[in-house]
Amino acid sequence: MSWHERLYRWILHLLPAHFRENYEDEMARAFAEMQRRDGAWIAWIHACLIWHCLP
């Protein structure tokens, strides 16, 4: 697991527990896959866009 993935997992803990319980693993898996496929910077840009849309 890269430091990007560890940091992203840590940031996920800022989300409400009920949301994390349902989506944390899926979000972390999607981030890791995107990072491997497109690179870390693209993964972070996508993550920021997604976080901006969260309630």
C-alpha atoms as a printed R data frame, in Angstrom:
   type eleno elety resid chain resno       x      y       z
1  ATOM     1    CA   MET     A     1   0.000  0.000   0.000
2  ATOM     2    CA   SER     A     2   1.447  3.342  -1.057
3  ATOM     3    CA   TRP     A     3   1.604  6.389   1.185
4  ATOM     4    CA   HIS     A     4  -1.074  7.944  -1.035
5  ATOM     5    CA   GLU     A     5  -3.422  5.075  -0.220
6  ATOM     6    CA   ARG     A     6  -2.633  5.256   3.491
7  ATOM     7    CA   LEU     A     7  -3.256  9.002   3.505
8  ATOM     8    CA   TYR     A     8  -6.521  8.577   1.610
9  ATOM     9    CA   ARG     A     9  -7.670  5.905   4.111
10 ATOM    10    CA   TRP     A    10  -6.804  8.278   6.964
11 ATOM    11    CA   ILE     A    11  -8.776 11.092   5.321
12 ATOM    12    CA   LEU     A    12 -11.770  8.772   4.935
13 ATOM    13    CA   HIS     A    13 -11.990  8.745   8.722
14 ATOM    14    CA   LEU     A    14 -13.224 12.343   8.542
15 ATOM    15    CA   LEU     A    15 -16.471 11.050   7.059
16 ATOM    16    CA   PRO     A    16 -19.392 10.156   9.315
17 ATOM    17    CA   ALA     A    17 -19.177  6.603  10.659
18 ATOM    18    CA   HIS     A    18 -22.397  5.416   9.036
19 ATOM    19    CA   PHE     A    19 -21.153  6.566   5.602
20 ATOM    20    CA   ARG     A    20 -17.712  5.038   6.182
21 ATOM    21    CA   GLU     A    21 -19.203  1.693   7.161
22 ATOM    22    CA   ASN     A    22 -20.981  1.483   3.814
23 ATOM    23    CA   TYR     A    23 -18.437  2.995   1.434
24 ATOM    24    CA   GLU     A    24 -14.926  3.149   2.917
25 ATOM    25    CA   ASP     A    25 -13.589 -0.065   1.373
26 ATOM    26    CA   GLU     A    26 -15.107  0.671  -2.023
27 ATOM    27    CA   MET     A    27 -13.760  4.235  -2.058
28 ATOM    28    CA   ALA     A    28 -10.275  3.106  -0.996
29 ATOM    29    CA   ARG     A    29 -10.268  0.344  -3.607
30 ATOM    30    CA   ALA     A    30 -11.360  2.784  -6.341
31 ATOM    31    CA   PHE     A    31  -8.662  5.281  -5.297
32 ATOM    32    CA   ALA     A    32  -5.937  2.606  -5.334
33 ATOM    33    CA   GLU     A    33  -7.035  1.321  -8.727
34 ATOM    34    CA   MET     A    34  -7.150  4.830 -10.186
35 ATOM    35    CA   GLN     A    35  -3.734  5.620  -8.740
36 ATOM    36    CA   ARG     A    36  -2.195  2.546 -10.361
37 ATOM    37    CA   ARG     A    37  -3.939  3.152 -13.681
38 ATOM    38    CA   ASP     A    38  -3.710  6.950 -14.024
39 ATOM    39    CA   GLY     A    39  -1.100  8.085 -11.503
40 ATOM    40    CA   ALA     A    40  -1.273  9.631  -8.064
41 ATOM    41    CA   TRP     A    41  -2.020 13.206  -9.119
42 ATOM    42    CA   ILE     A    42  -5.003 12.202 -11.239
43 ATOM    43    CA   ALA     A    43  -6.309 10.024  -8.403
44 ATOM    44    CA   TRP     A    44  -6.065 12.959  -5.971
45 ATOM    45    CA   ILE     A    45  -7.814 15.296  -8.402
46 ATOM    46    CA   HIS     A    46 -10.656 12.828  -8.784
47 ATOM    47    CA   ALA     A    47 -10.791 12.304  -5.015
48 ATOM    48    CA   CYS     A    48 -11.055 16.049  -4.414
49 ATOM    49    CA   LEU     A    49 -13.847 16.328  -6.973
50 ATOM    50    CA   ILE     A    50 -15.734 13.464  -5.348
51 ATOM    51    CA   TRP     A    51 -15.261 14.897  -1.848
52 ATOM    52    CA   HIS     A    52 -16.550 18.235  -3.058
53 ATOM    53    CA   CYS     A    53 -19.810 16.524  -4.069
54 ATOM    54    CA   LEU     A    54 -20.331 14.679  -0.773
55 ATOM    55    CA   PRO     A    55 -23.028 15.997   1.557
